[in-house]
Amino acid sequence: MEKSIVRTVLLYLFLQLVCIGLFYHSGRVPLSSIVVFSLASILLHAGLYVFLYSCRNDFYNLSTNKPLERINLANRITLLRISSLPTMAFFLRHKEIFSLKLILPVLLVLLFLTDSFDGQIARRGNQITKMGQMLDSISDYSLLAVISFIYYINRIVPHWLFYVIFSRLFLQALGMFMFIILKEPLPTASTWGGKVTIATIMALYVLELVRMFTPSWLEIAFKSLEIMSGAIIVALSLEKVAIFRRHGKNTSSAKQTARQG
């Protein structure tokens, strides 16, 4: 497994650096931007390697409890989503380049679709692993967090919507971190509310890129979509609060029962 982790991380790093480096001779992207995003990609992959190596024992099939000899296809797709974060941020940062502007919506759709592909492959191929469940949650929220910041900096979404989305992502991260500190981690499986929230944000972010090609008279339609999306995210954040509260109560009750026993 150790060799598989090294090969996968190095391959994905190479692919991401190639994608960023293609703009080196174009003259349309400052060299400083290429260097910054390349360094960000190197640091991300270094951190990814450390995480995967330290949790290598979690690469086991949940249905058979058999450890994997190499990273399976489902996990590779999830890792590709994480690996592409700096590159996607680089593309969004320079969306004014005409060639990027044309393909960005397609790239973002393909990136978001991998969230569905890895899960389907894992279920149909009996490839569900403990590591895969952890990586799936990490990749979803880290991807949305990075894109949210880029959208905020480039004013692709209004500030109020960014705060709504970021608050939801922060709530998720804070809740999971607190329970990890308490040594009572939450189940890694996504809830229906979490899935709807992620799907809503992903659909909105794709439409915001499509918006660059639409006439001005459609602005009211996009603003309405933003309001609707914000309302959905706020409403489903309450479901997440309820889950955290219920998990806290169950954990407290279990500890009390154990002490009494």
Sine and cosine of phi, psi and omega as CSV:
sin_phi,cos_phi,sin_psi,cos_psi,sin_omega,cos_omega
0.00,0.00,-0.60,0.80,-0.01,-1.00
-0.85,0.53,-0.70,0.72,0.00,-1.00
-0.91,0.41,-0.62,0.79,0.02,-1.00
-0.90,0.44,-0.62,0.78,0.03,-1.00
-0.90,0.44,-0.73,0.68,-0.01,-1.00
-0.88,0.48,-0.74,0.67,-0.04,-1.00
-0.89,0.46,-0.69,0.73,-0.04,-1.00
-0.91,0.42,-0.72,0.69,-0.03,-1.00
-0.90,0.43,-0.69,0.73,-0.01,-1.00
-0.92,0.40,-0.64,0.77,0.03,-1.00
-0.90,0.45,-0.72,0.69,-0.02,-1.00
-0.92,0.39,-0.60,0.80,0.06,-1.00
-0.89,0.46,-0.71,0.71,0.01,-1.00
-0.86,0.52,-0.71,0.70,-0.01,-1.00
-0.89,0.46,-0.66,0.75,-0.02,-1.00
-0.93,0.35,-0.65,0.76,0.02,-1.00
-0.91,0.41,-0.57,0.82,0.06,-1.00
-0.90,0.43,-0.70,0.71,-0.01,-1.00
-0.87,0.49,-0.66,0.75,0.01,-1.00
-0.96,0.28,-0.66,0.75,-0.05,-1.00
-0.92,0.38,-0.32,0.95,0.01,-1.00
-0.87,0.50,-0.37,0.93,-0.05,-1.00
-1.00,-0.05,0.09,1.00,-0.08,-1.00
-0.89,0.45,-0.70,0.72,-0.05,-1.00
-1.00,-0.08,0.06,1.00,-0.04,-1.00
-0.96,0.28,-0.46,0.89,-0.02,-1.00
0.98,0.21,-0.02,1.00,-0.03,-1.00
-0.99,-0.16,-0.16,0.99,0.01,-1.00
-0.82,-0.58,0.78,-0.62,0.03,-1.00
-0.87,0.49,0.60,-0.80,0.02,-1.00
-0.86,0.51,-0.58,0.81,0.00,-1.00
-0.87,0.49,-0.61,0.79,0.01,-1.00
-0.92,0.38,-0.66,0.75,0.03,-1.00
-0.89,0.46,-0.68,0.74,0.00,-1.00
-0.90,0.43,-0.71,0.70,-0.04,-1.00
-0.88,0.48,-0.75,0.66,-0.04,-1.00
-0.95,0.31,-0.49,0.87,0.08,-1.00
-0.92,0.38,-0.68,0.73,0.05,-1.00
-0.90,0.45,-0.63,0.77,0.04,-1.00
-0.88,0.48,-0.64,0.77,0.02,-1.00
-0.92,0.40,-0.66,0.75,0.02,-1.00
-0.89,0.46,-0.71,0.71,0.00,-1.00
-0.90,0.43,-0.66,0.76,0.02,-1.00
-0.87,0.49,-0.71,0.70,-0.05,-1.00
-0.94,0.34,-0.52,0.85,0.09,-1.00
-0.90,0.43,-0.71,0.70,0.05,-1.00
-0.90,0.43,-0.61,0.79,0.01,-1.00
-0.90,0.44,-0.65,0.76,0.03,-1.00
-0.89,0.46,-0.72,0.69,-0.01,-1.00
-0.86,0.52,-0.69,0.72,-0.01,-1.00
-0.90,0.44,-0.74,0.67,-0.04,-1.00
-0.90,0.43,-0.65,0.76,-0.02,-1.00
-0.93,0.38,-0.67,0.75,-0.03,-1.00
-0.94,0.35,-0.43,0.90,-0.01,-1.00
-0.94,-0.33,0.42,0.91,-0.09,-1.00
-0.88,0.48,-0.42,0.91,0.02,-1.00
-0.95,0.31,-0.21,0.98,0.04,-1.00
-1.00,0.07,0.02,1.00,0.10,-1.00
-0.99,0.10,0.96,0.28,0.06,-1.00
-0.66,-0.76,0.50,-0.87,-0.02,-1.00
-0.96,0.29,0.81,-0.58,-0.08,-1.00
-0.94,0.34,-0.44,0.90,-0.03,-1.00
-0.99,0.12,-0.46,0.89,-0.04,-1.00
-0.91,-0.40,-0.20,0.98,-0.09,-1.00
0.87,0.50,0.33,0.94,0.00,-1.00
-1.00,-0.01,0.80,-0.61,0.02,-1.00
-0.92,0.39,0.54,-0.84,0.01,-1.00
-0.99,0.10,0.56,-0.83,0.08,-1.00
-1.00,0.06,-0.43,0.90,0.04,-1.00
-0.53,-0.85,0.29,-0.96,0.00,-1.00
-0.92,0.40,0.80,-0.60,-0.05,-1.00
-0.99,0.16,0.10,-0.99,-0.10,-0.99
-0.89,0.46,-0.68,0.73,-0.02,-1.00
-0.86,0.50,-0.70,0.71,0.01,-1.00
-0.93,0.36,-0.53,0.85,0.03,-1.00
-0.91,0.42,-0.62,0.78,0.02,-1.00
-0.91,0.40,-0.67,0.74,0.04,-1.00
-0.89,0.46,-0.68,0.74,0.01,-1.00
-0.91,0.42,-0.56,0.83,0.04,-1.00
-0.89,0.45,-0.60,0.80,0.03,-1.00
-0.90,0.44,-0.66,0.75,0.03,-1.00
-0.94,0.35,-0.67,0.74,-0.04,-1.00
-0.87,0.49,-0.53,0.85,-0.11,-0.99
-1.00,0.10,0.02,1.00,-0.07,-1.00
-0.84,0.55,-0.80,0.60,0.01,-1.00
-0.89,0.46,-0.60,0.80,0.00,-1.00
-0.92,0.40,-0.67,0.74,0.03,-1.00
-0.91,0.41,-0.62,0.78,0.06,-1.00
-0.89,0.45,-0.63,0.78,0.04,-1.00
-0.88,0.47,-0.72,0.70,0.00,-1.00
-0.89,0.45,-0.71,0.71,-0.01,-1.00
-0.91,0.40,-0.57,0.82,0.00,-1.00
-0.90,0.44,-0.50,0.87,-0.04,-1.00
-0.90,-0.43,0.65,0.76,-0.05,-1.00
-0.91,0.41,-0.24,0.97,-0.01,-1.00
-0.94,0.33,-0.31,0.95,0.07,-1.00
-0.92,0.39,0.80,-0.60,-0.17,-0.99
-0.86,0.52,-0.69,0.73,-0.02,-1.00
-0.90,0.45,-0.62,0.79,0.05,-1.00
-0.94,0.33,-0.64,0.77,-0.02,-1.00
-0.85,0.53,-0.57,0.82,-0.03,-1.00
-0.96,0.29,-0.61,0.80,-0.12,-0.99
-0.99,-0.14,-0.19,0.98,-0.07,-1.00
-0.84,0.54,-0.74,0.68,0.01,-1.00
-0.85,0.53,-0.63,0.77,-0.01,-1.00
-0.92,0.40,-0.71,0.71,0.01,-1.00
-0.87,0.49,-0.66,0.75,-0.02,-1.00
-0.93,0.38,-0.63,0.78,0.05,-1.00
-0.88,0.47,-0.72,0.69,0.00,-1.00
-0.88,0.47,-0.65,0.76,0.01,-1.00
-0.90,0.43,-0.68,0.73,0.02,-1.00
-0.93,0.38,-0.56,0.83,-0.02,-1.00
-0.92,0.39,-0.43,0.90,0.04,-1.00
-0.88,0.48,-0.40,0.92,0.05,-1.00
-0.90,0.44,-0.50,0.87,0.04,-1.00
-1.00,0.05,-0.61,0.79,-0.06,-1.00
-0.88,0.47,-0.72,0.69,-0.08,-1.00
-0.90,0.43,-0.62,0.78,0.02,-1.00
-0.91,0.41,-0.68,0.73,0.00,-1.00
-0.91,0.42,-0.68,0.73,0.01,-1.00
-0.90,0.44,-0.65,0.76,-0.01,-1.00
-0.90,0.44,-0.69,0.73,-0.03,-1.00
-0.95,0.32,-0.72,0.69,-0.06,-1.00
-0.95,0.30,-0.52,0.85,-0.02,-1.00
-0.99,-0.14,0.18,0.98,-0.03,-1.00
0.80,0.61,0.74,0.67,-0.05,-1.00
-0.91,-0.41,0.34,0.94,-0.02,-1.00
-0.94,0.34,0.82,-0.57,-0.01,-1.00
-0.81,-0.59,0.34,-0.94,0.07,-1.00
-0.88,0.47,-0.69,0.72,0.02,-1.00
-0.89,0.45,-0.63,0.78,0.00,-1.00
-0.88,0.48,-0.65,0.76,0.03,-1.00
-0.90,0.44,-0.66,0.75,0.01,-1.00
-0.92,0.39,-0.71,0.70,-0.04,-1.00
-0.91,0.42,-0.55,0.83,-0.02,-1.00
-0.90,0.44,-0.72,0.70,0.02,-1.00
-0.91,0.41,-0.68,0.73,0.00,-1.00
-0.88,0.48,-0.71,0.70,-0.08,-1.00
-0.92,0.40,-0.66,0.75,-0.01,-1.00
-0.87,0.50,-0.79,0.61,-0.10,-1.00
-0.97,0.24,-0.55,0.83,0.05,-1.00
-0.94,0.35,-0.62,0.78,0.04,-1.00
-0.88,0.47,-0.74,0.67,-0.01,-1.00
-0.92,0.39,-0.58,0.82,0.01,-1.00
-0.91,0.42,-0.72,0.69,-0.01,-1.00
-0.89,0.45,-0.74,0.67,-0.02,-1.00
-0.90,0.43,-0.60,0.80,0.02,-1.00
-0.87,0.50,-0.69,0.72,0.02,-1.00
-0.90,0.44,-0.68,0.74,0.01,-1.00
-0.91,0.42,-0.66,0.75,0.03,-1.00
-0.90,0.44,-0.61,0.79,0.01,-1.00
-0.92,0.39,-0.74,0.67,-0.03,-1.00
-0.88,0.47,-0.63,0.78,-0.05,-1.00
-1.00,-0.04,0.12,0.99,0.04,-1.00
0.83,0.55,0.63,0.78,0.05,-1.00
-0.99,0.17,-0.50,0.87,0.11,-0.99
-0.85,-0.53,0.46,-0.89,0.05,-1.00
-0.90,0.43,0.45,-0.89,-0.06,-1.00
-0.87,0.50,-0.63,0.78,-0.04,-1.00
-0.89,0.46,-0.61,0.80,-0.01,-1.00
-0.95,0.32,-0.60,0.80,0.07,-1.00
-0.87,0.50,-0.69,0.73,-0.01,-1.00
-0.90,0.43,-0.60,0.80,0.04,-1.00
-0.90,0.43,-0.74,0.67,-0.03,-1.00
-0.92,0.40,-0.71,0.71,-0.02,-1.00
-0.91,0.42,-0.60,0.80,0.03,-1.00
-0.88,0.47,-0.63,0.78,0.03,-1.00
-0.91,0.41,-0.69,0.73,0.02,-1.00
-0.92,0.40,-0.64,0.77,0.01,-1.00
-0.91,0.40,-0.63,0.78,0.03,-1.00
-0.86,0.50,-0.70,0.72,0.02,-1.00
-0.88,0.47,-0.75,0.66,-0.04,-1.00
-0.90,0.43,-0.67,0.74,-0.02,-1.00
-0.90,0.43,-0.71,0.70,-0.01,-1.00
-0.88,0.47,-0.72,0.69,-0.01,-1.00
-0.91,0.41,-0.63,0.77,-0.01,-1.00
-0.91,0.42,-0.68,0.74,-0.01,-1.00
-0.88,0.47,-0.68,0.73,-0.02,-1.00
-0.95,0.31,-0.48,0.87,0.08,-1.00
-0.92,0.39,-0.67,0.74,0.04,-1.00
-0.87,0.50,-0.62,0.78,0.01,-1.00
-0.98,0.18,0.03,1.00,-0.01,-1.00
0.87,0.49,0.55,0.83,0.08,-1.00
-0.72,-0.69,0.90,0.44,-0.09,-1.00
-0.88,0.48,0.51,-0.86,0.04,-1.00
-0.96,0.29,0.41,-0.91,0.12,-0.99
-0.86,0.52,0.62,-0.78,-0.05,-1.00
-0.98,0.19,-0.26,0.97,0.00,-1.00
-0.92,0.40,0.65,-0.76,-0.02,-1.00
-0.96,0.26,0.55,-0.83,0.09,-1.00
-1.00,0.01,0.25,-0.97,0.00,-1.00
-0.89,0.45,-0.60,0.80,0.02,-1.00
-0.91,0.41,-0.64,0.77,0.04,-1.00
-0.90,0.43,-0.65,0.76,0.01,-1.00
-0.90,0.43,-0.68,0.74,0.01,-1.00
-0.91,0.42,-0.65,0.76,0.02,-1.00
-0.87,0.48,-0.75,0.66,-0.02,-1.00
-0.89,0.45,-0.69,0.73,0.01,-1.00
-0.89,0.46,-0.63,0.77,0.01,-1.00
-0.89,0.45,-0.73,0.69,-0.01,-1.00
-0.91,0.42,-0.68,0.74,0.00,-1.00
-0.89,0.46,-0.72,0.70,0.00,-1.00
-0.89,0.46,-0.67,0.74,0.00,-1.00
-0.89,0.46,-0.68,0.74,-0.05,-1.00
-0.92,0.40,-0.57,0.82,0.07,-1.00
-0.92,0.38,-0.70,0.72,-0.01,-1.00
-0.90,0.43,-0.53,0.85,0.03,-1.00
-0.91,0.41,-0.52,0.86,0.08,-1.00
-0.97,0.25,-0.63,0.77,0.06,-1.00
-0.88,0.47,-0.49,0.87,-0.01,-1.00
-0.83,0.56,-0.48,0.88,-0.01,-1.00
-0.90,0.44,-0.34,0.94,-0.06,-1.00
-0.96,-0.26,0.01,1.00,-0.10,-1.00
-0.99,-0.14,0.44,-0.90,0.03,-1.00
-0.93,0.37,0.34,-0.94,-0.09,-1.00
-0.90,0.43,-0.43,0.90,-0.06,-1.00
-0.95,0.31,-0.14,0.99,0.06,-1.00
-1.00,-0.02,0.02,1.00,-0.03,-1.00
-0.84,0.55,-0.65,0.76,-0.04,-1.00
-0.90,0.44,-0.54,0.84,0.02,-1.00
-0.93,0.38,-0.67,0.74,0.00,-1.00
-0.93,0.37,-0.62,0.79,0.03,-1.00
-0.91,0.42,-0.58,0.81,0.05,-1.00
-0.91,0.41,-0.64,0.77,0.05,-1.00
-0.89,0.45,-0.62,0.79,0.03,-1.00
-0.90,0.44,-0.68,0.73,0.01,-1.00
-0.91,0.42,-0.70,0.71,0.02,-1.00
-0.88,0.47,-0.68,0.73,0.00,-1.00
-0.90,0.45,-0.69,0.72,0.03,-1.00
-0.87,0.50,-0.65,0.76,0.00,-1.00
-0.90,0.43,-0.66,0.75,0.01,-1.00
-0.90,0.45,-0.69,0.72,-0.03,-1.00
-0.90,0.43,-0.68,0.73,0.02,-1.00
-0.89,0.45,-0.72,0.70,-0.03,-1.00
-0.88,0.47,-0.68,0.73,-0.04,-1.00
-0.98,0.21,-0.26,0.97,0.13,-0.99
-0.91,0.41,-0.53,0.85,0.05,-1.00
-0.90,0.44,-0.58,0.81,0.06,-1.00
-0.90,0.44,-0.63,0.78,0.00,-1.00
-0.92,0.39,-0.64,0.77,0.05,-1.00
-0.87,0.49,-0.67,0.74,0.01,-1.00
-0.89,0.45,-0.61,0.79,0.02,-1.00
-0.91,0.41,-0.70,0.71,0.03,-1.00
-0.88,0.48,-0.68,0.73,-0.03,-1.00
-0.91,0.42,-0.68,0.73,0.00,-1.00
-0.91,0.41,-0.65,0.76,0.01,-1.00
-0.90,0.43,-0.63,0.78,0.04,-1.00
-0.90,0.44,-0.67,0.74,0.03,-1.00
-0.91,0.42,-0.69,0.73,0.00,-1.00
-0.90,0.45,-0.64,0.77,0.02,-1.00
-0.90,0.43,-0.69,0.72,0.01,-1.00
-0.90,0.44,-0.67,0.74,0.01,-1.00
-0.90,0.44,-0.65,0.76,-0.01,-1.00
-0.90,0.43,-0.64,0.77,0.02,-1.00
-0.92,0.40,-0.64,0.77,0.02,-1.00
-0.90,0.43,-0.66,0.75,0.03,-1.00
-0.89,0.46,-0.66,0.76,-0.01,-1.00
-0.91,0.41,-0.61,0.79,0.01,-1.00
-0.93,0.36,-0.63,0.78,0.00,-1.00
-0.94,0.35,-0.56,0.83,0.01,-1.00
-0.95,0.30,0.00,0.00,0.00,0.00
